[in-house]
Amino acid sequence: MNSIQTLTTFFGWCTVLDAGLVFLALVLFSIFHDGIGTLTAKMFGVTNEEAKATLLRTFMQFRIAIAVLTLVPYVALKIMAEA
């Protein structure tokens, strides 16, 4: 098997799994946001609103990390494979 093809498959699956994880986490957060916010606020000694905002910001940063670390290499390898 070609190494570019192998890496493309690897980064493709990484992107799918990471995106699925973020989607699942955001769905669970949107369903249970009050309970998660309260639990996190008690754990870290912050207000409920601060905890919710921080969790949402963390999910958004993870989304950016997925794009930079898995999606961009996948697209670049797909382009290289075409050339």
N, C-alpha and C positions, 0 to 999 in steps of 0.2 A: 504494500500500500504506500502511496505517496505521502511524504511527511507533511506537505502543505495540506493535503486532504485530511490527514489525521488531526492536525492542529485545528483545521476548520471545523471538523466534527466536534472536537473537544470544546472549543469556544462557543459553538452553537448550542451544545447541551448545557454548558455553564450559564449561558444567557437565559435559556428557557427555565432552568431550575431556579436561578436567582430571581428572575422576574416573577415566577410563580410563588416563590417565598415572600417577596414583597407584596404581591397582590393578596395572598392569604393573610399576611400580617395586617394589611390595611383593612381588609374586610372584617377581621376579628376585632381590630381596634375600633372600627366604626360601629360595630354591633355592641361591644362591651366597653365603650369609651369611658363611661362613668366609673365602672368597677376598676378598670385598669388605671385610670387617672387617680382614683382614691388610693389604691394599693401602692402605686408608685410614689404618690405624695407622702404617704405615711413612711415608706421605706427611706426616702431621702430628705424628709423634713422640709418640703416645699409646699406651696399651695397646689390645689387640684388643677387650676388653670395653667400654672407653670409646668406641671408634670405633663399635662396633655400636649401643650405647645412643644415641649422638649421632645416628647415621643414622636410627634408628627414631623418635627424638624429632622430627627434621626432617620426616620423612614425616607424622607426626601433626599437626605445626603447619601443614604445607601443606594437609592435609585440612581443618583448621579455616578456613584462609584461603579455600579453595574454597567452603566453606559460606557464609562471610560475604560474599565478593566476587562470587560468581556465582549460587549457589543462592538466597540470600535475595532478590536483585533479581529473579530469574526468578519466584519465587513471588509477590512483590509486584506485578509486572507482570501476572501471570496474574489476580490478584485485581482489579486495576484494569481489566483488559479485560472482566471479568465485570460490573462495575458500570455 
